[in-house]
Structures are given as structure tokens and as C-alpha cells.
């Protein structure tokens, strides 16, 4: 049986283990966790640094990988969305090549599971053959397009039927792009699904649109020739549009949350306990040049996860680089806190916690080595090695 040891082992759900030893079977399932003092013989491969479980990427758009470097930084959300729509129409061959490369890069970067947004079925063959576990979110919107709401949900159902596993859901894009009618149809379509994901409060204009009916989101409606027939001012932040129409009792992943406040976090907690707040810091800096206030989330007991978003708004798909970015701007946060966001919290959000997210006997979480010291502090040049 393969045995791996490092200066420290970080199980995530238990305290760090000095000179820890992980014993696995040939498939990577953990058979035993011990220390070198308890080691009972056999070949032991020793690494300098720390051993951690594989990363969970709770938010990605694999099908947008061909847009790498095609959109300028700091455009703001509305202009970024317009660029996405303009640049979607390229050859299927180009899109597929980029999807294959991005999937391979995530695997090499130690990612073992991904919550992936799909508007089209094009990425499904790659995901079905990948060593990464994917949860596919079939994204819908009905506000900015000419199709009827019923046509939107029918198209999403057709895509869902082509996915031959249970790790899939039909989900809303964002509060400002989905009508109450579409949210009701999403509820009906997801009777057997366990996870919902939605972009949330990515820009101040999103809250302004729902509270006052003003701002860049309203202008975006105008640019897309939408008469605002499906929208009415609520006087509340945008998250309430989602919470008031989606059914609870599922895992809800709210993505970005750059302008979410304590009241929004409390409203989500009152709605259901299984709410996860996915942060994509590099993408937030790329598009809006802002980050969430992570201290607000921590002080209000929010359960955080980490995503990469797409290569349209990122230069790489690496959870390690996302962690480094958070620590750059919030250096008082601990590596162990962010490791929990990047592993077990993400696994629980996607429903993969029985196999992934922590180093526990019986799990098959993947094993990574980071070349860091016992303090657990990342350096800018910290590297990752995938050993299982």
C-alpha cells in the first residue's frame, strides 16, 4: 500500500498532524492516518512541506475557456457581459480545444471537483471522461433573450437529459436576468437535484437596480432592447429576489457576493442553513477591481467556498492562486481557514463530502503537497505537487 508523509499533514477536519503518514490503497482511498512514530514498516515516501486534500472549485465556466485573454480588465460587469455575448460565436473546434486544455490544467493544479456552469452541452463529453468530478449547473435566463420562459426551461431540460448522472441541476444565472416565472419553473425542474448555484451581488449596481430601478443594470436592459416588463422595484437588495422564489432545503451556492452585507448573510441563513458563499477573488479583481469584505462573512458565520470563474476573467484555473490572492489583501486570515474554504466546504456545497474534501479514512480526496513550512503560510512562489 502506498504511504506518504510530510512535515505536516492537514486533514482539514482535524488538527494538523506533525510528521503525519497517509496510507492509501492503489485507487487512492485512504486506509490509515498515522505518524512516523507509529509507522509499522514498508516504503514511506517523505516530502518537505504539507500534505493536503485535493481542491474543490465551486464555480467555473469551462465552456468559456476559449475567451482567455480576449476581454480587457476592469470593464465593469455590464460591459463584461456584453463582451461575453459578442465573443461566444467561434468554431466548435476552438472551443473544444480550450475546454480540454482547461480541464487538464485544473487537474494538474490539484483540483478534484468542479461546480461548472453550462449554457450549452458542448463541454459534457470532456467532463464525462475527466478524472475530475464535475457537478454541472445548466444555466438559464429569460430576461435578456427573445425566447419565452417555457422555451428556456425546455431547452435546459433537454440538456439535462443528455447528462447520464445525478450531479446536475438547472439553475438561474443571476437575480437580474431571471423572472419570478422562470424561478418557479426551476423549482419544478429540480425535484431530484441537490444543489443550486446563482451569481449574486457581483456589483453595487445589482442592488441599486432592485432597490431603486437605477444604474448600469437598467442601462444593460436598454442596450438589449428589453422593456423591463418582467421587473419591478422591490426596495430590497437583489438576493431577496432569489430567496423569495427558490425553494429551500437544497444546497444553495451564491457566487461572487462582492457587495453582500451582514443583512444579506443573515437573510440567507434565515432562509436555509445550507447556504454557501463562493468567492472568486481573481475574477472579481479582473472585472470590477473589488473584493468582498471577507471579515463580514466570517463574523456573521457564513460558510465560504472558493471558485476560479472562467478564463474569460482569469489567467489560470488554480485554487492555490485564489488563496494566495485572498491572503495578499487579507493577510490576517489564516491558511487553515482558507484551506477549509477550498476543500471540505466546497465538497459539502457540491454534495461530494462523502469522498472528497478532507483526509479521512475511507475517503478518496486526492493528495497534494505544498512546499510550505509548518506555520502554513503561503509564499508567492509556493508550488503544488499532486501525488495521488
C-alpha positions in Angstrom: 0.0 0.0 0.0 1.4 3.5 -0.9 2.4 5.5 2.1 3.1 9.3 2.0 4.5 11.6 4.7 5.4 15.2 5.1 6.5 17.7 7.7 2.8 18.2 8.4 -0.4 16.6 7.3 -3.5 18.8 7.2 -6.6 16.6 7.4 -8.8 19.8 7.4 -11.5 18.2 9.7 -8.9 17.6 12.4 -5.8 19.4 13.7 -2.6 19.3 11.6 -0.5 16.2 12.3 3.3 16.7 12.6 5.2 14.1 10.6 1.9 12.6 9.5 1.6 9.5 7.4 -1.2 8.8 4.9 -1.6 5.2 3.7 -3.8 4.6 0.7 -4.8 1.7 -1.5 -3.9 1.6 -5.2 -7.0 3.6 -6.1 -6.1 6.5 -3.7 -8.6 5.6 -1.0 -7.2 6.4 2.5 -6.7 3.3 4.6 -4.9 4.8 7.6 -3.7 8.1 9.0 -0.8 7.9 11.5 2.6 9.4 12.3 6.1 8.3 11.6 6.5 7.2 15.2 3.5 4.9 14.6 4.8 3.7 11.2 4.8 -0.1 11.0 7.2 -0.6 8.1 7.0 -0.6 4.4 8.2 2.0 1.9 7.5 5.6 3.0 7.7 8.4 0.6 8.6 11.6 2.5 8.0 15.1 1.2 9.1 18.5 2.5 6.1 20.7 3.2 2.5 19.8 4.0 0.1 17.3 2.6 -3.5 18.5 2.0 -6.6 17.0 0.2 -7.4 18.0 -3.3 -9.0 21.3 -4.0 -12.7 21.9 -4.8 -13.5 24.6 -7.4 -17.1 25.5 -6.7 -17.5 27.9 -9.6 -16.2 27.7 -13.1 -17.4 28.2 -16.7 -15.4 25.6 -18.6 -17.2 26.4 -21.9 -15.8 29.9 -21.8 -12.2 28.8 -21.8 -11.6 29.9 -25.3 -12.1 33.5 -24.2 -8.7 33.5 -22.3 -7.2 37.0 -22.7 -9.9 38.2 -25.1 -11.6 40.6 -22.7 -9.9 43.6 -21.1 -9.6 44.0 -17.3 -11.7 46.3 -15.2 -14.5 46.7 -17.8 -17.2 46.5 -15.1 -19.8 43.8 -15.1 -22.3 45.2 -17.7 -19.6 45.7 -20.3 -18.1 42.3 -19.5 -21.4 40.6 -20.1 -21.8 42.4 -23.4 -18.3 41.1 -24.5 -19.2 37.6 -23.5 -22.3 37.7 -25.7 -20.3 39.1 -28.7 -17.4 36.6 -28.4 -19.3 33.4 -28.0 -19.6 32.7 -31.7 -16.4 30.9 -32.6 -15.7 27.5 -34.1 -16.7 24.4 -32.1 -13.1 23.1 -32.7 -11.6 26.1 -31.0 -14.0 25.9 -28.1 -13.3 22.1 -27.6 -9.6 22.6 -27.7 -9.8 25.2 -25.0 -12.1 23.1 -22.8 -9.7 20.1 -23.0 -6.7 22.2 -22.1 -8.6 23.9 -19.2 -9.8 20.6 -17.7 -6.2 19.2 -17.9 -4.8 22.4 -16.2 -7.3 22.1 -13.4 -6.3 18.5 -12.8 -2.6 19.4 -12.7 -3.4 22.3 -10.3 -4.8 19.8 -7.8 -8.5 20.4 -8.4 -10.5 17.2 -7.8 -14.1 18.5 -8.2 -15.7 21.4 -10.0 -19.1 23.1 -10.0 -19.3 24.0 -13.7 -21.8 26.4 -15.3 -23.0 25.2 -18.7 -25.2 27.1 -21.1 -24.7 24.6 -23.9 -23.9 20.8 -23.9 -20.5 21.3 -25.6 -18.4 20.6 -22.5 -20.3 17.5 -21.5 -18.1 14.9 -23.3 -14.9 16.3 -21.8 -16.4 16.3 -18.3 -17.7 12.8 -18.6 -14.2 11.5 -19.4 -12.3 13.6 -16.9 -10.6 12.4 -13.8 -12.2 15.4 -12.1 -15.6 15.1 -10.5 -18.0 17.7 -12.1 -21.3 19.0 -10.9 -23.0 20.6 -13.9 -25.2 23.6 -13.5 -27.3 24.1 -16.5 -27.7 27.9 -16.5 -30.9 29.7 -17.6 -32.0 33.3 -18.0 -35.1 34.7 -19.7 -34.9 38.5 -19.2 -32.3 39.4 -21.8 -33.3 37.0 -24.6 -36.2 36.7 -27.0 -37.1 33.1 -26.1 -40.2 32.6 -23.9 -39.7 31.4 -20.4 -41.2 28.0 -21.2 -38.8 27.6 -24.1 -35.8 28.4 -21.9 -36.7 25.7 -19.4 -37.5 23.2 -22.1 -34.0 23.7 -23.6 -32.4 23.3 -20.2 -34.4 20.1 -19.7 -33.1 18.7 -23.0 -29.5 19.4 -22.0 -30.2 17.8 -18.6 -31.5 14.6 -20.2 -28.1 14.2 -22.1 -26.2 14.0 -18.7 -26.3 10.4 -17.5 -25.5 11.0 -13.9 -27.3 12.8 -11.0 -24.7 15.6 -10.4 -26.7 18.2 -12.4 -29.2 21.0 -11.7 -31.0 23.6 -13.8 -30.1 27.0 -12.2 -30.7 30.7 -12.6 -27.9 32.9 -13.9 -28.4 36.0 -11.6 -31.2 37.8 -9.9 -31.4 40.5 -12.6 -31.6 38.0 -15.5 -34.3 35.7 -14.3 -38.0 36.3 -13.9 -40.2 35.0 -11.0 -41.8 32.8 -13.5 -38.5 31.2 -14.5 -37.6 30.6 -10.9 -40.8 28.8 -10.3 -40.1 26.5 -13.3 -36.6 25.9 -12.0 -38.1 24.7 -8.7 -40.3 22.3 -10.6 -37.4 21.0 -12.7 -35.1 20.3 -9.8 -37.2 18.0 -7.7 -34.4 15.4 -7.6 -31.4 17.8 -7.7 -29.5 18.7 -4.6 -27.5 21.8 -5.4 -28.5 25.3 -6.9 -25.9 27.9 -7.9 -26.5 31.5 -8.8 -24.4 34.6 -9.4 -25.1 37.1 -6.6 -24.4 40.7 -5.8 -21.4 40.9 -8.1 -21.6 44.7 -8.4 -23.2 47.6 -6.5 -25.4 48.3 -9.5 -27.2 45.0 -9.0 -28.5 46.1 -5.6 -29.3 49.6 -6.9 -31.4 48.0 -9.7 -33.6 46.1 -7.3 -33.8 48.8 -4.6 -34.3 51.9 -6.9 -34.6 50.7 -10.5 -31.5 52.7 -11.5 -27.9 52.2 -12.6 -25.9 50.2 -15.1 -28.1 47.1 -15.0 -31.1 49.2 -16.1 -28.9 50.6 -18.9 -28.0 47.0 -19.9 -31.7 46.2 -20.2 -31.9 49.2 -22.6 -28.9 48.1 -24.7 -30.5 44.7 -25.1 -33.9 46.2 -26.0 -35.7 44.8 -23.1 -38.7 46.8 -21.9 -38.4 45.8 -18.3 -41.8 44.1 -18.4 -40.5 41.3 -16.1 -39.1 43.6 -13.5 -40.4 45.7 -10.7 -38.5 47.7 -8.0 -38.6 45.8 -4.7 -36.8 48.2 -2.4 -34.5 45.3 -1.2 -31.1 44.0 -2.2 -31.0 41.6 -5.2 -30.5 38.5 -3.1 -34.1 38.7 -1.9 -35.4 38.1 -5.4 -33.7 34.7 -5.4 -34.6 33.8 -1.8 -38.2 34.7 -2.2 -38.8 32.4 -5.2 -36.4 29.5 -4.8 -37.4 26.6 -2.6 -35.1 26.0 0.4 -33.9 22.5 1.5 -31.2 22.3 -1.1 -27.6 23.4 -1.1 -27.5 27.0 -2.4 -24.2 28.3 -3.7 -24.2 32.1 -4.0 -21.3 33.2 -6.2 -19.2 36.4 -6.1 -21.0 38.3 -3.4 -18.7 41.3 -3.7 -21.3 43.7 -2.3 -23.1 41.4 0.1 -23.6 42.8 3.6 -24.4 41.4 7.0 -28.1 41.7 6.5 -27.9 39.7 3.3 -25.9 37.0 5.0 -28.5 36.8 7.8 -31.4 36.7 5.4 -29.8 33.7 3.6 -29.2 32.0 7.0 -32.9 32.6 7.9 -33.9 31.1 4.5 -32.0 27.8 5.0 -28.9 26.5 6.7 -27.3 25.0 3.6 -26.2 28.3 2.0 -22.6 28.5 0.7 -20.9 31.7 -0.3 -18.4 31.1 -3.2 -15.8 33.7 -3.7 -13.8 34.1 -7.0 -11.3 36.8 -6.0 -9.1 37.0 -9.1 -12.2 37.3 -11.3 -13.7 40.0 -9.1 -10.5 42.0 -9.4 -10.3 41.3 -13.1 -13.9 42.5 -13.8 -14.8 45.0 -11.1 -11.4 45.6 -9.3 -13.0 44.9 -6.0 -13.2 42.1 -3.4 -15.8 41.0 -0.9 -15.2 42.0 2.7 -14.3 38.6 4.0 -14.3 39.7 7.6 -18.0 40.4 7.3 -18.7 36.9 6.1 -16.5 35.4 8.9 -18.0 37.5 11.6 -21.5 36.6 10.5 -20.9 32.8 10.4 -21.1 32.4 6.6 -19.9 29.1 5.1 -17.3 30.1 2.4 -16.1 28.3 -0.6 -13.7 29.2 -3.4 -14.0 29.2 -7.2 -11.9 30.3 -10.2 -14.7 31.6 -12.5 -13.7 31.3 -16.2 -10.6 32.0 -18.3 -12.6 35.0 -19.6 -11.9 36.7 -16.3 -8.8 34.8 -15.1 -5.3 34.0 -16.3 -5.3 30.5 -14.8 -7.7 28.0 -13.1 -5.9 27.4 -9.8 -7.5 27.4 -6.4 -4.0 27.8 -4.9 -3.6 31.1 -6.7 -7.1 32.2 -5.5 -6.0 31.5 -1.9 -2.8 33.5 -2.4 -4.8 36.4 -3.7 -7.1 36.4 -0.7 -4.1 36.4 1.7 -2.5 39.2 -0.3 -5.4 41.5 0.5 -6.4 40.0 3.8 -3.1 38.8 5.4 -4.6 38.4 8.8 -6.6 35.4 7.6 -5.0 32.0 8.3 -4.0 29.4 5.8 -6.0 26.8 7.7 -9.2 28.9 7.4 -8.8 29.3 3.6 -7.9 25.6 3.2 -11.2 24.7 4.8 -13.0 27.0 2.3 -11.1 25.4 -0.6 -11.7 21.8 0.4 -14.3 20.5 2.8 -16.7 23.5 2.5 -16.6 23.1 -1.3 -17.1 19.4 -1.1 -20.2 19.9 1.2 -21.6 22.6 -1.1 -21.5 20.2 -4.1 -22.5 17.1 -2.2 -19.2 15.3 -2.6 -18.2 15.3 1.1 -18.6 11.5 1.4 -15.5 11.1 -0.8 -13.7 14.4 -1.1 -12.7 17.5 0.8 -10.7 16.1 3.8 -8.2 13.5 4.8 -10.2 10.8 6.5 -10.2 7.0 6.4 -12.5 5.8 3.6 -12.3 8.9 1.5 -10.6 9.3 -1.9 -9.8 13.0 -1.8 -6.6 13.2 -3.8 -3.3 14.2 -2.1 -1.4 17.4 -2.7 1.9 18.6 -1.4 2.6 22.3 -0.8 6.2 23.4 -0.3 5.5 25.5 2.8 6.7 25.4 6.3 4.9 24.3 9.5 3.4 27.7 10.0 1.2 27.1 7.0 1.9 30.5 5.4 2.0 30.5 1.7 4.7 32.4 -0.3 4.2 34.0 -3.6 6.2 31.2 -5.2 4.6 28.3 -3.3 4.3 25.4 -5.6 1.9 22.4 -5.7 2.6 18.8 -6.5 -0.2 16.2 -7.0 0.9 12.9 -5.5 -2.4 11.0 -5.7 
